């Protein structure tokens, strides 16, 4: 059964796109069928897997506005053994036009309904704001993967995101919930980080992933090479963390290996 996860946090700079790219690539390396959907007009996830966003003839913008079928916009990434629905600056137009449509919140859900049988996991890399595109992702998703730094302002942002998730769950998508909270850019020498981490575990229990992603230079360098960390430097602490997260997701969701 396909698991659709929105990777979301309205606060920028928390490792959202890094998480989407690296956990998708890690699951693909374990023979899961994976689609990464870039929903950010900056196109960082697209570039992060080695695709030039400006060379894409069709993107997720065309899919959302029903200008082309979803399968036509998919880019297969041979090296990573996974698929991508790319994005670039044209996605801003979709954001505006979806606001004008009565069913604009359901555009992504409708598109993904044509693809679900082809994948074990679909990751939706959301923009760093509670925008119409983020709402589309939350309407389409089974759960939300929330990357967050263990700092004071991150807790404030989390509260706003939880409120939005609850509103969408009540009105549109009753199955939506927090799949898990992922502690990113973690420095165990920082007392505040440890305090916030403890608060998260106390309040959210097993909804906090056991995996912790550390601050890691190789993880930060990898996007500039258009590679996930596990390809750029498989032995780095960042790559190992996302491989561990992939294993944790498989155990949580009971996703067996796809048939060859």
Secondary structure, DSSP 8 states (H G I E B T S, - for coil): --EEEEE--SSSSSSHHHHHHHHHHHHHHTT--EEEEE--TT-HHHHHTT--GGG-SS-HHHHHTTSS-HHHHEEEETTTTEEEE---TTHHHHHHHHHTSTTGGGHHHHHHTTTGGG-SEEEEE--SS--HHHHHHHHH-SEEEEEEESSHHHHHHHHHHHHHHHHHHHHT-TT--EEEEEEEEE-TT-HHHHHHHHHHHHHHGGGEEEEEEE--HHHHHHGGGT--HHHH-TTSHHHHHHHHHHHHHHHHHT------
